[in-house]
Amino acid sequence: MDKPSADNIYSLPSDVLHDEEPDRKFINALARGLDVLRAFQPGDGFLGNQDIAQRTGLPKSSVSRLTYTLTKLGYLVYSERLEKYQLGSGVLALGYAFTANLAIRQLAKPLMQELANNTGTTVGLADRDRLKMIYLEYCAPANVMTFRNEVGDRVPLANSALGKAYLTLLPHNEREYFLHYIEKRNPENWPELRDGIQAAIDSYEQKGYCTGFGSWDKDINGVSVPLLVGNQIYSFNAGGPAYRLSKEFLEQEVAPQLKRMVRNVEATLIRY
């Protein structure tokens, strides 16, 4: 199997990197430290060394040294009472610097908010984070209180509209590479995931958008459109609760507006 670029290889989960050829430039200790930080998910609060070891697959002895170091550097905060850790302000500083300097987020937000208000859908912008898609920006109409995501929330790459849209723009060899690892992670429902991804590719080629009708959450419907900026792929989506947003409404009313919004974002970025 042909390999994608090194950037994409190293953004895979660490538990599959052992399949790759050794790279003398790759610093394993740094990678493990970042894996510890990635173990924390929205809403987690405090995690102990055992929790982190289970999530990362790292030995508990290694995790103990890594959490100690990250605490000294300000990336983790330790609670003596709980004997557990939570993310520190150092992580927030890195995240803020990233989002504040992301031109596409700044330029797309007003257009996303306009689409959300016009269609009554929630509108998101996401990038890939390993085998998930992570929200970089999120807009919702003021009168809709259900299904509100936050910046930093993640959805699966394999079966969300956002993820499938991302996969449609990958070069064939890179897409096959990621599909290989999606299959490894999901052997039992791989045929269903494979068919869903192929259907998304067909839909994008024919209609210019991908759909997600209960594919990762049975109660959520949405449509998504990818955007290539340089060598970077982003995905935009619009959707919400299935009981309120029918497939027909999303495809006939929302998808054309979402496609137009993405083209406007692309044009604005070119002039930026």
N, C-alpha and C positions, 0 to 999 in steps of 0.2 A: 504494500500500500504506500503510495506517495505521501510524503509528510507535508503539512502546511508550514508556514513560517515559524521561526523559533518563538516569536511572541505568542502565537496561538498555542504552541506546545506547552509553554510554561504557564499558560493561564488555565490549563486543565487541572482537575483535582490532583493533589499530591499523591494520592494512593494509586494513580495510574502512571505516574512519571517513571516508575521503576521499569516500565516497558520500553522506555526510550534509551538510546545509546548514551553512555556517560559523557558528560560535558565538563571539561576541566574548568571552565569559566563559571559554572553554576555553583553557588554557595548554598549548600544544603542547610546550614545552621540558620541563615537568613530566611530561607524558604519555610523552615519549621516555625520560626518566630512569627512569620506572617500567617501561617496556618493557625496558630494559637489565636491571633486576633480575629481571623475569619470565623472561628468557632462561635463567636458571639453573634446572636441573631436578634432582630428587633423584638423587644418584650422579654428578653431573657433575664435581665437584672444581673444577679451574681451567679457565677459558675465556679465550682471547685476544680482542683487539679484532675480529679477522677472524671468529672463531667467532660473536661476539655480533652483528656486522653481518649475517652470513648468517641468523641466527635471527630477527632483528628486522626486516630489510629496510631498516635505516637506513644512511646513508653511513658508511664507516669513519672519515672525518674527524670526523663528529658523535659517533660512538661513542667515539672517543679523548677528546674533551672531556668527555663524560658520565661515562666511567669514571674520569677524573681527579677530577672533582668529587665523585662518589660515594665515591671512596677518601678524599678529604679529610674527608668527612662521617662516615666510619666504616661506610658501608653495603657497601663492597667492601674487600678486602685485596689488595694487589699483591705478587706474588713477582718480585723482580728476577732471580732465577736462571731462572725459567720464562718471565718476561715475560708473565705471565698474571694473571688475577684470580679470586678466589673471594668468596663472600658473607661479609660481616663481621658482627660482633655487633650492629650497629644493626638489621639485618633480623631477627635473632633476637628482639631486644627488642620490635619491633613485632608479630611473630607471637605471642610469648608473651602480650603484653597483650591481643591479640585473643582467643586461645583461653581465657585465664584468665577473661575477663569475659563469655564466651558462656554464658548461662544454660542453653540447651538442651543444650549439651555436658555441663555439670556434672550436670544432672538426668537425662539419658538414659543416662549411662555405666553405672550399676549395673543398669538394666533391660536394656541391651544385653549386658552380661556374663552376666547370668542366662540370656538367650535363647541366647547362644553355648554356654554350658555344657549347657543342656537339649537342644539340637538338634545339637550337634557341628558347627555352621556358624560361619563368621566373620561378624561383624555390624558394619556400618559406618554412619556418619552423614556426609553430604556436602552441600556447597553448590556452586552453580555458580561457575566461574571462567572467564569468557569462553565458549568453546565446549567446555569440559571440566567435569567434576565433580571437586571436590577433597575429599579426606577430611578431616573435622574431628575425628573420633574413630573408633576402631577397636578391636574386642574379638574375641579368639579363645579357644576352649577350650584349657585348659592342655595337653591331650594331643594337640593337632593342631599339627604342625610345618610343614606345607606351606602354601603360598599365604598368606603373611602380608603384609598391606599395612602402610603406615605413615601417620601423620598427615602430610598434605601431598602424598601420592601423588594422581595424577590419572588419570581414565578418560574416554573420549570422551562428550560429551553426546549424540551422535547415535545410538549403537548399544549403549550399556551400559544395564543395567536401571536403574541410578541416574539416568542422564541422561533416559531415556524417562519415568521416573516424574516427574521434574521437569517435563518438557514437558507432561504431562497436566494439570497444575494451572494452567498459564499461560492468561490470557485469550486468546481466539481470535486477536486481532490481533497480540498479542505472540508467540504461538507461530508464526504465519505469518511474522513478521519474522525470527525466528531460523531457521526452516526455509529461508528465502531464502538466508541466509548459509551454512548447512550445505550447501545445494545448490551454492553457489559454490565451496566448499572441496572438495566431493566429487562432481564432475560425472559421473564414470564409474559409480559405484555408488549414485547418488542414488535410482533407482527402488527398489532394495532397502532403502535407509535409510528412504525415505518410507513404504514398506509396513510396515516394522518399527515405525515410530513410530505409524502408524495402528492397527496391531494392539495396541500398548501402550495407546493411548487406549481402544480397545474393551474390552480386558481390565480396565482400571481401572474403567470404567463398569459392567461386568458383575460383576466379582469383587472389586474393591477393591485390586488389586495388579497389578504389571507383572512380566514375566519376561524373563530373559536367558539363554537356553540356547545357549551358544557363539556369541553374537552379536558380541561384540567380542574374545573369546578363545575359540577352539574347545574349550579344555580346562576352561573355567569355566562353571558353572551358578549361577544365582541368582534371587532374587525381590526386589522392591523396592516400597516404599510411600512416597508423598510426604506431607508435612505442611506446611500453611500456618500460619505464625505471624505475625500481623499482615499485612504485605505481603511477607513473606519466605517463600520456598519452600525446604524442606530435603527430602532423600531419605534413607531408611533402606534398607539391603539386608541380606540374609542369603544366604550361598552358600559356594562353595568348589569344589574339584576335581570335574570331571564324573564321573570314574571312581568317586567315593565318594558323590556326591549326585545321585540320579536326579531326573528331572523330576517323577515321581509323588510322591516323598518331599517335594520342595520345595513342590509345590502342595498336597498333601493334609495334610502334617504341619507344615511350617515356615511357609507363608504365613499360615494362621490365627493362629499365635502371633505372627508379625511384625505383623500388623494389630492384634492386641490390645495389643502392646507400644507401638505408635505412638499408639494411643488413650490409653493410660496416660500416655505422655509428654505428650500434649496436655492431659490433665486436670491433670497436675502443674504444667504451665506456667501454666495458668489460675489455679491457687491460689498460684503463686509470687509 
